[in-house]
Amino acid sequence: MTYYKKKEIILLDYEKLAKEYDFWNLSNIEFSKDETKLLYSVDTKGNESFKLYCKDIKSEKTIQIKG
């Protein structure tokens, strides 16, 4: 039998992303159909005004789409 070690991949580091805010709420996490991008929304004020982000999983680059 051959055993493979699985490498842990952190797609979103919640603590790192939230550290500069007094309030931070992550919501609506979705993968693209081809599973190359991770879409998520964040509320940083507690007023349910979310900003939408898209992270390219391979390059690890994140862009803000809306908000």
C-alpha positions in Angstrom: 0.0 0.0 0.0 1.1 3.5 -0.7 0.2 6.3 1.6 0.2 10.0 0.7 0.5 12.8 3.1 -2.1 15.5 2.6 -0.8 19.0 2.5 -3.0 21.5 4.5 -4.1 24.4 2.4 -5.5 27.5 4.1 -7.8 29.2 1.7 -8.8 32.1 4.0 -6.9 33.1 7.1 -9.8 34.5 9.1 -7.6 35.8 11.9 -5.2 37.5 9.6 -8.0 39.1 7.5 -9.9 40.3 10.6 -7.1 41.6 12.8 -7.3 45.3 11.8 -11.1 45.5 12.4 -13.2 45.8 15.5 -15.9 43.9 13.7 -15.5 41.4 10.9 -18.1 39.0 9.6 -17.4 36.5 6.8 -20.4 35.3 4.8 -21.5 33.6 1.6 -18.4 31.5 0.8 -18.7 29.9 -2.6 -16.3 28.2 -5.1 -16.5 29.0 -8.8 -17.8 26.1 -11.0 -14.3 25.3 -12.1 -13.1 25.4 -8.5 -10.3 27.9 -9.3 -11.7 30.8 -7.4 -13.2 31.4 -4.0 -15.8 34.1 -3.7 -16.8 35.5 -0.3 -18.3 38.5 1.3 -17.2 40.5 4.4 -19.0 43.0 6.6 -16.5 45.1 8.6 -18.9 47.6 10.2 -21.8 45.4 11.5 -24.3 47.2 9.3 -24.8 44.2 6.9 -23.1 46.2 4.1 -21.0 43.5 2.6 -18.0 43.8 0.3 -17.6 41.0 -2.2 -14.2 39.4 -2.9 -12.8 36.9 -5.3 -9.6 35.0 -4.5 -7.7 33.1 -7.3 -6.7 29.9 -5.5 -3.7 29.2 -7.6 -2.1 32.7 -7.5 -3.5 33.5 -4.1 -4.4 37.0 -5.4 -7.6 38.6 -4.0 -9.6 41.4 -5.6 -12.6 43.3 -4.3 -15.5 43.0 -6.7 -18.2 45.1 -5.1 -18.6 47.2 -2.0 
